[in-house]
């Protein structure tokens, strides 16, 4: 290579390096908002507003799914299901943004009627127009091909698949099998079929599921958390009141932060580790911007 060729190649490399640095620096740093207060509706709105407002996610005419945890026959104070005040605040914000319809549902493990009723969520939403809270219907499930490590296909709820915006609203709580159940695991509520099967390789299964159906916004209810005997709970002795709501567009980062509420580190939870390894979000909280309001 002569001098002219060397300088030409060097110049190209310099330009390519600058473009690469620019591209890397342009990547958005994940943001977690942690809002705190005793008015859970106001706290939830504060968290969403600090994320840029619901209008960042929901546009006029959108069909929105708000997916809480209504999996267990428990009252709100028992901290096994998402607090109804958190759910209502999110739904109200979606309607203000012009959502055509907001659907709220879950596939419970206990009796559906009792679970929905005792969660307090249907009652909290009953006076709102264009809100559909109903039991999940068998004919609405669709068999979906999944390019996963463990799951290759599964029946997923059609309304979750067709939504313009999917908002994932779990409660932070202990889980006897997986350590914790947070946003990544809350997605099991859109699955039909024999969900017990995925416990054979649950970390990969949940990473497969969350790769297929993305959460546009995650709002973790940590107003009170279940610290033991989850996921069902039952005893108020296992409930710790924190008055917090966590919001993020990064599902892994949100789960990673919520893990600390239990005195654990993000890498103590295999579900979070697997999802991070699969590129679903950021597990290293040192690389995340945390905003407290």
C-alpha positions in Angstrom: 0.0 0.0 0.0 1.4 3.4 -1.0 1.1 6.6 1.0 -1.9 7.8 -1.0 -3.8 4.6 -0.5 -2.9 4.5 3.2 -4.2 8.0 3.7 -7.4 7.2 1.8 -8.1 4.1 3.9 -7.2 5.9 7.1 -9.7 8.7 6.2 -12.4 6.1 5.6 -11.8 4.5 9.0 -11.9 7.8 10.8 -15.3 8.7 9.2 -16.6 5.2 10.0 -15.4 5.5 13.6 -17.1 8.9 14.0 -20.4 7.5 12.6 -20.2 4.6 15.0 -19.6 6.8 18.0 -22.4 9.1 16.9 -24.7 6.1 16.6 -23.8 4.7 20.0 -24.1 8.0 21.7 -27.5 8.6 20.1 -29.0 5.5 21.7 -31.4 6.5 24.4 -30.4 5.7 27.9 -33.1 3.7 29.6 -35.1 5.7 32.1 -36.9 4.5 35.2 -39.3 6.8 37.1 -40.0 6.1 40.7 -42.9 8.0 42.1 -43.9 8.0 45.7 -47.0 9.1 47.7 -50.1 7.9 49.5 -52.6 9.0 46.8 -52.0 6.1 44.5 -53.9 7.6 41.5 -51.8 10.8 41.8 -48.6 8.8 42.2 -49.3 6.8 39.1 -50.0 9.9 37.1 -46.8 11.5 38.3 -44.9 8.5 37.2 -46.4 8.6 33.7 -46.0 12.3 33.4 -42.3 12.0 34.3 -42.0 9.5 31.4 -43.2 12.2 29.0 -46.9 11.8 29.6 -49.4 9.1 28.3 -49.5 11.0 25.0 -46.0 9.7 24.2 -47.6 6.2 24.0 -51.3 6.6 23.3 -52.7 8.5 20.3 -56.3 9.4 19.4 -58.2 6.4 18.1 -55.8 3.8 19.5 -57.0 0.5 20.9 -55.2 0.1 24.3 -54.7 -2.9 26.5 -54.0 -2.4 30.2 -52.9 -5.7 31.6 -52.9 -5.8 35.4 -52.4 -8.8 37.7 -55.9 -10.2 38.5 -54.6 -13.8 38.9 -55.7 -14.6 42.5 -58.8 -14.5 44.7 -57.4 -11.8 46.9 -58.4 -8.3 48.1 -56.3 -5.3 47.2 -54.8 -5.0 50.7 -53.4 -8.5 50.5 -51.0 -7.4 47.7 -51.5 -10.4 45.4 -53.1 -8.3 42.6 -52.5 -4.9 41.1 -54.1 -2.0 43.1 -57.3 -0.8 41.5 -56.4 2.9 42.0 -53.2 2.4 39.9 -55.2 0.7 37.1 -57.9 3.4 37.1 -55.4 6.2 36.8 -53.7 4.6 33.8 -57.0 3.9 32.1 -58.2 7.5 32.7 -55.0 8.9 31.2 -55.4 6.7 28.1 -59.0 7.9 27.7 -57.9 11.6 28.1 -55.3 10.9 25.3 -58.2 9.9 23.0 -58.0 6.1 23.2 -60.9 4.6 21.2 -61.2 1.8 23.7 -59.3 0.5 26.7 -59.4 -3.3 27.4 -58.5 -4.7 30.8 -58.2 -8.4 31.4 -56.2 -11.3 32.9 -56.3 -15.1 32.8 -56.7 -15.9 36.5 -55.4 -19.0 38.3 -58.4 -18.9 40.7 -62.1 -18.8 39.9 -62.5 -16.0 37.4 -65.6 -14.4 38.8 -64.3 -14.2 42.4 -60.9 -13.1 41.3 -62.1 -10.2 39.2 -64.6 -9.1 41.8 -62.3 -9.3 44.8 -59.4 -7.5 42.9 -61.6 -4.4 43.0 -60.5 -3.5 39.5 -63.9 -3.9 37.6 -65.6 -1.9 40.3 -63.0 0.9 40.0 -63.6 1.2 36.3 -67.4 0.6 36.0 -68.3 4.3 35.6 -65.8 4.9 32.7 -67.0 4.9 29.1 -65.1 3.1 26.4 -63.6 0.7 28.9 -64.1 -3.0 28.4 -63.4 -5.2 31.5 -64.4 -8.8 30.7 -63.4 -12.4 31.3 -61.0 -13.7 28.7 -62.9 -15.8 26.1 -61.7 -19.0 24.7 -62.5 -18.2 21.1 -60.3 -15.1 21.2 -57.1 -17.0 21.6 -54.9 -17.4 18.6 -52.1 -19.9 18.0 -49.0 -17.9 17.3 -45.7 -19.1 15.9 -42.9 -18.1 18.2 -39.2 -18.0 17.2 -38.1 -18.8 20.7 -35.5 -20.8 22.5 -38.2 -22.9 24.3 -41.5 -21.9 22.9 -42.2 -22.5 19.2 -45.9 -21.8 19.3 -48.6 -20.9 21.8 -52.1 -19.7 22.1 -52.0 -16.0 23.0 -55.0 -13.7 23.5 -56.0 -11.9 20.3 -56.8 -8.6 22.0 -53.2 -8.4 23.3 -51.9 -9.1 19.8 -54.0 -6.6 18.0 -53.7 -3.7 20.5 -52.1 -0.5 19.3 -50.6 0.0 22.8 -49.9 -2.6 25.4 -49.4 -1.3 29.0 -48.1 -3.9 31.4 -49.2 -3.2 35.0 -48.0 -5.9 37.5 -47.8 -5.8 41.2 -44.3 -6.4 42.7 -44.4 -9.6 44.8 -42.6 -12.7 46.0 -43.0 -15.9 44.1 -42.2 -19.3 45.5 -40.9 -20.7 42.3 -39.2 -17.8 40.5 -38.2 -15.7 43.5 -40.2 -12.7 42.3 -43.0 -12.0 39.9 -42.8 -8.6 38.1 -43.5 -7.3 34.6 -41.8 -10.0 32.6 -43.8 -12.7 34.4 -47.1 -10.7 34.3 -47.2 -11.5 30.6 -48.3 -15.0 31.4 -51.8 -13.6 31.8 -52.2 -13.3 28.0 -51.4 -17.0 27.5 -53.9 -19.8 27.1 -53.4 -23.5 27.2 -51.5 -25.4 29.8 -49.4 -22.6 31.3 -47.9 -25.0 33.8 -45.9 -26.5 31.0 -43.6 -23.4 30.7 -42.4 -23.9 34.3 -40.1 -26.6 32.9 -37.9 -23.8 31.4 -39.7 -20.7 32.6 -36.8 -18.2 32.1 -36.5 -18.9 28.4 -40.3 -19.3 28.0 -40.9 -15.8 29.4 -38.1 -14.3 27.3 -39.7 -16.0 24.2 -43.1 -14.6 25.2 -41.8 -11.0 25.8 -39.9 -11.1 22.6 -43.2 -11.8 20.8 -45.5 -9.4 22.6 -43.8 -6.2 23.6 -44.9 -3.9 26.4 -44.9 -0.3 25.2 -45.0 1.0 28.8 -44.4 -0.8 32.1 -46.0 0.5 35.3 -45.1 -1.6 38.4 -47.4 -1.3 41.3 -45.2 -1.2 44.4 -47.7 0.7 46.5 -47.6 -2.4 48.8 -45.6 -5.5 48.0 -46.0 -9.1 49.0 -42.7 -10.2 50.7 -43.4 -13.9 51.3 -45.7 -16.8 50.4 -46.3 -15.5 46.9 -47.8 -15.5 44.4 -51.0 -16.1 46.3 -50.3 -14.6 49.7 -53.2 -14.1 52.0 -51.7 -12.9 55.3 -51.3 -9.2 55.9 -48.2 -10.0 57.8 -46.5 -10.6 54.5 -47.4 -7.2 53.1 -45.1 -4.2 53.2 -46.4 -0.8 52.3 -44.0 1.3 50.1 -46.3 3.8 48.4 -44.3 3.6 45.2 -45.0 3.2 41.5 -42.3 2.4 39.0 -42.6 3.3 35.3 -40.3 2.6 32.3 -40.3 1.6 28.7 -37.5 -0.9 29.5 -39.2 -4.0 31.0 -35.9 -5.5 32.1 -34.7 -2.3 33.8 -38.1 -1.9 35.5 -37.9 -5.4 36.9 -34.3 -4.9 37.8 -35.1 -1.9 39.9 -38.1 -3.5 41.6 -35.9 -6.4 42.6 -34.1 -4.0 45.0 -37.4 -3.4 46.9 -37.0 -7.0 48.2 -33.4 -6.6 49.3 -32.2 -8.5 46.2 -30.0 -7.7 43.3 -31.2 -7.9 39.7 -28.9 -10.9 38.9 -30.6 -12.8 41.8 -33.7 -13.3 39.6 -33.1 -15.7 36.7 -36.0 -14.4 34.7 -34.5 -10.9 34.6 -31.0 -12.3 33.8 -32.3 -14.4 30.9 -34.3 -11.5 29.4 -31.3 -9.2 29.6 -29.1 -11.9 28.0 -31.7 -12.1 25.2 -31.5 -8.4 24.6 -34.9 -7.4 26.0 -33.6 -4.6 28.1 -30.9 -3.3 30.5 -30.2 -5.1 33.7 -27.3 -3.0 34.9 -28.9 -0.1 36.8 -25.6 1.9 36.6 -26.5 2.3 32.9 -30.0 3.5 33.6 -31.2 7.0 34.5 -33.4 6.9 37.6 -35.8 9.8 38.1 -37.6 10.1 41.5 -40.7 12.2 41.8 
